[in-house]
Amino acid sequence: MFAKAADPWDEGGRRLVLVEAVTDRWGVDERADGKTVWFECDA
């Protein structure tokens, strides 16, 4: 999974790019009542 690059005019959406840069694995679990973004960092 890759985060999309934010357009300079976007008001948000940059946080997943940061998550991708500093974690080893991450993903999104979507459910009917919302979503959860998770990440893992190797020690």
N, C-alpha and C positions, 0 to 999 in steps of 0.2 A: 504494500500500500504506500502510495506517495502523496504527500500534501501538495495541493496546487499552489503555484506561485501567485502571490497576491499582486493585483494590479495597483499601481501607485495611488489610484483614486478610491480603492476599497477602504471602507471604514473599519473593517475587521478581517479576520481570517488568517492572521499571521502566526497565531499561537501554535498551530499544528506543524508549521515549518520549524519552529523552535523545538517542539517535542521531537520531531524527526531528527534534528541535528544532535541532540544530546542523549538520546536513548538508543538501545540496541534493537528493540522491537516495540511496535505499538499498533493499535487497531481501534476499531469502533464496533461496539455491539449495539445494534438498533433494536428497539422493542416498540410495542404499540404505545407505551406511556413515556417514551423518550429514548435517549441514547446515553451510552457510557463510553468514554474514551479511556483506554487503558494503556499502560506502558511497562516495559521491563528494562532494567539496567543490569548488565553483567557485572559482577563484583571482581 
